Amino acid sequence: MYLYIETLKQRLDAINQLRVDRALAAMGPAFRQVYGLLPTLLHYHHPLMPGYLDGNVPHGICFYAPDEKQQTYLNEIMQRQPGDLNAEPVGEPPITGVYSMGSTSSVGQSCSSDLDIWVCHQSWLDADERQRLQQKCTRLEKWAASLGVDVSFFLIDENRFRHNESGSLGGEDCGSTQHILLLDEFYRTAVRMAGKRILWNLVPCEEEAHYDEYVLSLYARGALTPNEWLDLGGLGTLSAEEYFGASLWQLYKSIDSPYKAVLKTLLLEAYSWEYPNTDLLAMDIKQRLHKGEIVSFGLDPYCMMLERVTRYLELINDPTRLDLVRRCFYLKVCEKLSRARACVGWRREILTQLVAQWGWDEKRIEMLDNRANWKIEQVREAHNELLDAMMQSYRNLIRFARRNNLSVSASPQDIGVLTRKLYAAFEALPGKVTLVNPQISPDLSEKHLTFVHVPIGRANRAGWYLYNRAPTIETIISHQPLEYNRYLNKLVAWAYFNGLLMPDTQLHIKSSNNLCDLNKLQELVHDVGQHFPIRLPAPTPKALYSPCEIRHLAIIVNLENDPTSAFRNQVVHFDFRKLDVFSFGQQQQCLIGSIDLLYRNSWNEVRTLHFSGEQAVLEALKTILGKMHQDAAPPEAVEVFCYSAHLRGLIRTRLQQLVSECIELRLSSTRLEPGRFKAVRVAGQTWGLFFERLSVSVQKLENAIEFYGAISNNKLHGLPTVQVETKQVHLPGVVDGYASEGIIQFFFEDGDDEGFNIYILDETNRVEVYHHCEGSKEELVRDVSRFYSSSHDRFTYGSSFINFNLPQFYQIVNIDGQAQVVPFRSTSLSQLCMNTDEGEATSPLKQRFQLH
């Protein structure tokens, strides 16, 4: 046994050294400096070292001994400030080991790869010590970033996986969606930078089911030395709960990094295909390690992931996705075979062998190597292909879960965050600007963009067409348009936010009825560019879990329909003392003929809307205010862009004033006052904007009786509710503040007795109130989610339906005597059960609760 253990240790050390060498060989001097110094910076704590902060900070790595370069660095520190280097305290150091994981050291590591570091620590660190260590790691991340190296640290309690503890969803953490799968990835990709060897590698695969007993027997026989190994536990059975949550997480990642996510999502799909006898990839690598089969380019984890996915796709006869996954792998490796110079020889050698096996010709390789120069046609084709593959994989995951009547164990909050981001990225809605370039090509800018308007009555459908060419008959007639929309604002927004429209792009416009001229178009492009950055940081989990709010709003006036253009060469009679742009002159004409809205919300969606005619002002106001729930933060910016031929400044100022007043009324602290309204006179008629409890309504007011009747109706009746009790019930004010259009919301309120109340707001803020419910809230969460995931399909892609817009769950709590809304957290492990009967269509609420 001793000789067997020693042989495995030698193999492990040899593979680990190979991976360290490969990690350093693939990268530049800055990366090598950071990678080489991180163990030293975590072992010591010194004012002259990066990451230092005052106070007691846990430091010291088990079995750490500086190498030659690290010792040179330490000698320099000592020369600058002689004295104690403040090494680890007496006893076993607090840091068990430091490990890089993920693509680092594999063929998937490219010159632009980031670095994920697990800092495994002793379980006896208290909360304050962990916080101090995290603060130091955060400072080290900033130091690395200053050198151009992207590093993310993850503090891992050595007992985390044994106790099934989950992180929080944010940054690179997957929250409650992964456990065994995260450990699987760590075990197959970890590179020990300093600290203890990983014990899991020594346990034979046939003993995995009895992992703890086998480890204890090794200690009992003296085959292992106590406290010499990092023991995160064995790889248990992969549950369908975790599998579904992990799949959602990979879809979440695919939005920003599609090429890498395709590989990982298909690996999960391959796992599900083998279920319940899933052979995790880490187990496959360990099996080969124990047999001495150091094949597949030295057990390269990325190559082995490709092997597993290839075997799966060939078995199910899916050549389309197999071809895609090979191209994704090639692009992820980022070693251009059509060019003579190579970053690292061994990576080029691996890729050359694979490409020869695949039978690729030089033309295909050159096309992929030229990805940096792809333009919109190629990028959109690649985006649609990636999206097709991800959606096909997701559909297969859903079918697997339903077929086996399995559930997901992610918490409702994490599921909410994941589904919200998927909804924001993939949901196809009218007016939404689809972003087609998630890290596919760095530059989609065009030299020429031509906007062509086709009026009603022509062979082509009426509206605007966008071409990436100068407007000659030959180029327009012989080419398909890039994009079409009924309204110009949407096309401009699509071109701008997808990076086609840049400051040096030459604009052209053709409109037979002069809806918009070149000057207007150039002004619009300039205004949008000045007020809307193309890229923003990704929305936080908190933002995704909360109702979406308008962040940046542009109100675009008279772009396509300008009533003031008729004033040219005319005498217009009006009274300056009664100047009203909404009821102008003797004809009481509204000088706003069209309004386009362009806004970005807190989920980073970009939306456009168009309103035309005399009621455009009222319709636009009602729409804007309806998208603001009463507890929303005011928009960070509200801009009015006006393109009228005459009275431009006056129209812009008056509309800006009206919009500001209405937003203030909608979001002000006096929102609970009944009967609040704003009277607006448009085209000679008076209208009332009524700020009701959950929405804003518009009502025409012909005379004084009708006017006061409307106000008293608002006071007396408000919005209807479904009352289960016979006495009058009221919706709590704190629920009013969270009401948001477009999503279904459940609010739980614990009652004085053992029951609880439920307030439900649907997508149009219609209300149902259930009192004195009995049973389990967790059961309700499970059944409602199952009901909506199987019966209400709101996302359409291709011929299939997928619903990402799942209900959101909240709890009303009393904090310091004040009611507040917090995300619903299960007291036990919540389960969102997948529906086994796709035809189910009865309300799960009435199935599970007895209503008194």
Buried (B, 14 or more C-beta within 10 A) or exposed (E): EEEEEEEBEEBBEEBBEBBBEBBEBBBEEEBBBBBBBBBBBBBBBBEEBBBBEEEEBBBBBBEBEBEEEBEEBBEEBBEEEEEEBBEBEEEEBBBBBBBBBBBBBBBBBBEEBBBBBBBBBBEEBEEEBBEBBBBBBEBBBEBBEEBEBBBBBBBBBBBBBBEEEBBEBEEEBBBBBBBBBBBBBBBBBBBBBBBBBBBBBBBEBEBBEEBEEBBEBBEEEEBBEEEEBBBBBBBBEBBBBBBBBBBBBBBBBBBEBBBBBBBBBBBBBBBBBEBEEBBBBBBBBBBBBBEEEBEBBBBBBBBBBBBBBBEBBEEEEBEEBBBBBBBBBBBBBBBBBEEEEBBBEBBBBBBEEBBEEBEBEEEBBEEBBEBEEBBBEBBBEBBEBBBBBBBBBBBBBBEBBBEBEBBBBBBBBBBBBBBBBBBBBBBEEEBBBBBBBBEBBEEBBBEBBBBBBBEEEEEEEEBBBBBBBEBEEEBBEEEEBBBBBEBBBBBBBBBBBBBBBBEEBEBBBBBEEEBBEEEBBEBBBEBBBEBBEEEEEBBBBEBBBBBBBBBBBBBBBBBBBBBBEEBEEEEBEBEEEEEBBBBBBEEBBBBBBBBBBBBBBBBBBBBBBBBBBBBBBBBBBBBBBBBBBBBBEBBEBBBBBBBBBBBBEBBBEBBBEBBEEBBEBBBEEEBEEEBBBBEBBBBBBBBBBBBBBBBBBBBEBEEEEEBEEBBEEBEEEBBEBEBBEEEEBEBBEBBBBBBBBBBBBBBBBBEEEEBBBBBBBEBEBBBBBBBBBEEBBBBBBBBBBBBBBBBBEBBEBEEEEBBBBBBBBBBBBEEEEEEEBEBBEBEEEBBBBBBBEEEBEEEBBEEBBEBE
